[in-house]
């Protein structure tokens, strides 16, 4: 029976959580206390407590190609920066396309999430919820929980930080309750805070008020949605090659670009912190409102009077009619038992912002609890892809100690990079956050493989925008349309604005000098990335093996950073070579690996290059090597691999019954006899993967094992192909 998963919240994170559950064969039930999907982006005329809320004019500040779900591009007709109405349309299309609505219970409020008494054995939860239509409260048992309630629900309303506010006779509200300018016409208004909401509200009100004052403690860097050549700014900024540049260079470049639009110091906005130390405000109109005097920037408020305020520079503004607190939000999970999650000062310790590290078994995760320098929807989606595989058991979390150490390192790194404030406890870089989760499920692009198999696509992915489709190119959940989506993404970016035919402009191209500078920057980025990065691979190497002067060695390259470690190794004793009693021309070099981040956590690899004339005998004797490794280490999961010469004239059709590795039902041959792993005119499956053990069989997608024809990929003629007699075989 499929595991039953409770998804709490039907917004952008909840919808992809439902889909990911279905993709993994789980049974999702989504509890949404509202009457519709969309969460934050579902505009409501009022702002009831406990619901996220946007204002009438809200436009998202991440472009459509960067914010879409990774296997469902946003229609080309939609604007690059979408108003909330378009976002809701997209969510409805997504829900309809993947048949998600039938899994959602509307007007169902979750009251409590508690681990059951037998949680240590079952990992199950008691979910108590109220059907608000019937006013009935029920408790049901679920195998796993995905909390998708976001972090824009509970306003941070710091009234206690402002002396005299209780005596103030004007109106005070939080931006959570702000809907539009109505009621503020011809008023003198102060907005407090300079995040994205603060900028949006200030700009909108300044068109209708008598005077708008924007109060800020620290100032902010301000970016425009429209960047170079009219493209969305995140299309330019979110690229892997640029992400590899040193921080000092990115900081200097960003300051130059932002101040080129308008000098922040002249406008009273320059903050003390660096560009990447706080969330940059995205606002197209703020400098225009400042230069016309519609908005006046002021420092933080020292205290309120009955009719006005005194700022920290001791200037006074009287006759103030209203103050709008654009001071952000606090997050809370009051319905989850305190023994599972505890939030203190807007901070919570979660492994990769998703899993409570001390929860065993890990059957609850938090989705979307990040504030990325980029789009949040793809991060929520990839978190759901990971979590559902953890729930299903196809992906394992590392040990508690490893998770706690990872949390500690991330918090230390965050404290060095970001300005200390409650807002930045969940601040992340988009590419870093995506890659960090992608490696857990094996969907981070394999650059070596991609450059070898599709160089053009690899260049597009590395030097073009890092769109979510990149994480559907390979691994679990790969989408056949990912490559096409990447290759057509700039078409969809340009489509909605090219609404009139225009003559070709020969001068519209990129100036030569700019092209040269870009190329130089890319070269410097690659060099810097190479110099700053230690070799990520470890190597274990056998002795030189062979009966004659011709010797070979077995080599294993592996990544310790991916949780792999070698726990033991030995050379199989097959007799005395000097006396001629040995059985293998090159005896197997058996290695035992441990992996903390995959389903197969303890396994052995047995490599062998058999002598062609003795291929039947040596391949059969690998069965004895398998038995020896199993007896020595007490393991079940073993892979035999290498050039076994097990095909064509070396192993004929009548000789397979002599090979126990073939006849014993414990073994599965992943490379079939119809494969061709040679580069010559022959058609033989000499190179093989053979596996035994339930975890190996369940954890490997047998269809992902294939032959890589590098000669065709790189257009190498046979007369030049003297470097190898084999193609590579690989398991994705």
Secondary structure, DSSP 8 states (H G I E B T S, - for coil): ---EEEEE--SHHHHHHHHHHHHTT-EEEEEESSSSS-GGGS--SS--TTS----TT-B-SS-HHHHSBTTB---TTS-SS-BHHHHHHHHHHHHHHTT-GGGEEETEEEEEEEE-TTHHHH--EEEEEEETTTTEEEEEEESEEEE---S-SEE---GGGSBTGGG--SEEEEGGG---STT-TT-EEEEE--SHHHHHHHHHHHTTSSEEEEE-SS---EE-SB-GGG-BHHHHH-BHHHHTS-HHHHHHHHHHHHHHHS-TTTTT---SS-GGGS--EE-SSHHHHHHTTSEEEE--EEEE-SS-EEETTS-EE-S--EEEE---EE---TTB-TTT---BTTB---BTTTB-TT-SS--EEE-S--EEES-SHHHHHHHHHHHHHHHHTSS----HHHHHHHHHHHHHHHHHHS--SGGGGGEEEHHHHHHHHHHHHT-S--HHHHHHH-HHHHHHHHHSB--GGGGGSSSTT--TTHHHHHHTHHHHHHHTT--S-----TT-S--HHHHHHHHHHHHHHHHHHHHHS----EEEE---B-SSS--B--EEEE-GGGTEEEEEEEE-----TTTT--S-SS--EEEEEEESSSS--EEEEEE----GGGHHHHHHHHHHHHHHHHHHH----EEEEEE---STTTS-TTTGGG-HHHHSTTEEESS-TT---BSSS-----EEEEEESHHHHHHS-GGGEEEE-HHHHTT--TTT--S-SB-EEEE-
